[in-house]
């Protein structure tokens, strides 16, 4: 548990907040249904609704987008004085020696770091590619569940439903999407610049407390 404390703590927090979201979301949906003289849904029934699914997936896709952009962006983009950035003379993917790949791999290196060809090329970019895949899949899930939730609401109001492809151009889809994207981009940009001047003792996301503001790529 000590060796995996970070993952376990955030995983537990995720499950607790997801459960809390389900409770609050069901209450909100039932308030709307009762106001429209419709039958409320059970808790189990709410977990299977498009309302719950779209609320969850729209947040997942923006989080994975944040990490995907950050992982790939920090290969080349720099921020003077930030521990979130590499040192200013190290932009780019690095040399084989720096990355410990191929003939520079050690006995403790992952096996695919030592081989060449497509396996090494894929493994060298696997973190960003997985984050990109998860973003695209969760964004697709958001679009499907969002279209279903949108049509359910329209049907309750005796309005005609729309197709999935039409929903992709609807204001509801892009309102849900862009309000999450802008918040994630703001958070990452804020972290990059705030960490130039502010400190958190003991955190690898911060420079050492006494490090100069101009120190770049230094973690505490």
N, C-alpha and C positions, 0 to 999 in steps of 0.2 A: 504493500500500500504506500509505503514511503517513496519507493522508486517510481510509482505511477500516480503520485498524489495530484499533480496538476490535471491530468486527464480525468481521474476519478472525481475530483471536486467539480470540475466544469460539466462532466457528464451527469453527475447527480443534480447539479443546478439546472441543467437543461431539462431533465425529466420532471423536476418539480415545477419549473415555470411553464412547461408544456401542459402539465396537468392543471395548473392555475389558469392558463389561457383557455383550456377546454371548459372549465367551470364557468368562467366569466363570459365566454363566447356563447355558451348554451343559454345562460341567463339573458343575454342581450337578444339573441334570436327569439327566445320564447316571449320576451316583452313585445317584440314586433309582431309575432304571430297572434298573440292575445289581442293586441290592438287592432288587428285585422279580422278578429273573430274566427281565427283558425286554431286548430289543436296544437298545443306545445309538444315538443319532442323530448324523448327520454335522453339521459346522458349517453347511453350506448348508441342511440340513434343519431345523436348530434355528432359523434365521432366519425360517422359515415357520411355526413353531409358535405356538400361542396363548399358551404360557408366556412366550415372548420378547415378543410383541406386548402382552400385558396389563401386563408389568413396565414397558415403555416408556411406554405411553399413560397409565398411572395417575399417572406423574410429570409428563407433559406437561400433563394437565388441571389439576393443582394449581398448576403454575407460571403457566399462563394465567389461572387464577382469581385468583391473587395480583395479577397486573398489572391485570386488569379491575377488581377491587375497589379497588385503589390509585388507578388513574386516575380512576375516578368518585368515589371517596370523598374524594379531596383537592380536589375542586371545592368542597365544602362543609365538610368536617371540617378542623380546625386543631389544631396542636400548638405551644403557646407555646415559643419558643426553638429550634425544629427547622428545619434547612434543607430537610427533607422536606415542610414545610408552607408555604403561602402566608402573607403577612403577615396579622395578625389582623383587619385591616379590609377584607380583600379576598376574603372568602368569596363563593362564587357564580361564575357563568360569565363575569363581567366585561362591560364595555360594548363596543359595537362599536368605539369608538376605541381602547380598550386592546387589543382582539383584532385590530385592523387588518383588519376585514372591511367589505364593502359600500363605501360612499364613502370609507372611511378606508384601504382597501387601497392598497398602494404598487405601483410598477412591478415589484418583485421578489416580490410576494406570489403564492402559488399562484392559478391562474386561478379556481378555484371559491370562493376567499375573497372575490373581488370581485363575484360574481353573487349574486342573492338566491334566495329560494324554497327548494325542497327540496334542491337541490344544495348550497347553502351550509349548510343545516341538517344534512345528512348529513355533509358534510366537517368541520363543526365538532365532530362527535362520532365521527369515523371511527376514531380510534385505539382508543377504548374499545369501540366496536362490533365491530371486527375481533378484539380480544382476547377479547371475550365469545363471538363465533362460534367462534373456535379452541378456547376452553374447552369449549363445548357439543359440538363435533365430537369432540374428543379424549376427552371424558367418555363420549360415545356409543360411541366405539371401544373404550374401556376396558370398558364394560358388555358389548359383544358378544364381545370376546376373552376377557374374564374368565369369561363364561358357558361359552365353549368350553373354557377351561382347567379350570374347575371340573368340567365334565361328563367331560372326559378322565380326570381323577383319579378320579372316582367310577366310571367304567367299568372302570378298571384294578382297582378294589376290588370289582367286580361289583355296584355299586349303580346304581339307576335314575337316568338323567339328568333334569334339570329344564329347563323352558322359559326363554327369555330374560326374559319378564315375571316369572316366579317368581324368577329370579336377582336382579332389581332389588330385591327385598325380603329377599334372603338376607344373613346376617351377613358372609359372605366379601366381598360387594360393598361393603358399608358399612365394613367394617374396612379394606379397601384405600383407600377414598375418604377417610374421616375421619382416618386416620393421616397422610395427606398434607396435608389441609386445615389441621389444627391446627399442623403444623410451619410452613406458609407464613404463617399468621396470626401465629404467634409471632415469626417472622423479621422481618416488616414492622413489627410493634409494637415490637420491640426496637430496630430501626434508627431508628425515629422518636424514641424517648426517649433512646437512647444518644447520638445526634448532637446532643442539646441540650448535653451536658456533655463529650463526647469529640471529638477532632479528628483529621483526616488531612490533613496538609499537601499542597496541590496537587490535592486531589480535589474535583470539583463536588458530591460527595455529603456533603461536610463544610463547615462554616463556616470562614472564615479562622481560623488558630490563635489570633489575638489578639482575636477577636470575643467580645463578652459572651455569657454563657449565655442571656440574655434576647432576644438578636437572633433574629428569626424571618424565614424566607424569604431568608436571605443565604447565598450559595454562595461557596466558596473557589476 
